[in-house]
Amino acid sequence: MRFFRFYFHGEKAHLALDGMPQDYGFYTHRFVEAEDEATAEQVAFEIVRRQLADRGIERGYALEVEELAELESFEGVSVPGEGFTFYPEDRVKQ
């Protein structure tokens, strides 16, 4: 098995943080063990989508892999990982 770290960037995740519904962008890491890169990517996307759905974010957002790295091991890493860093999209300067 091989070890992969995915760094995702998402946009247009509509949710209410601090009581104000609006669109948020987000970043998150996920770690996946798989036979190959394609399988790992599929699993990583499924994990992130499921975790977003658990937060009530089920569609309408964009999600992409911003960075992918193959690791030697997952030593010191909580696999597959969870949590998101959200930022209000209306505060981002274009």
PyMOL commands that set and color helices and strands:
alter all, ss='L'
color gray80, all
select helices_A, chain A and resi 37-54+89-91
alter helices_A, ss='H'
color red, helices_A
select strands_A, chain A and resi 2-17+20-34+62-71+85-88
alter strands_A, ss='S'
color yellow, strands_A
deselect
rebuild
show_as cartoon
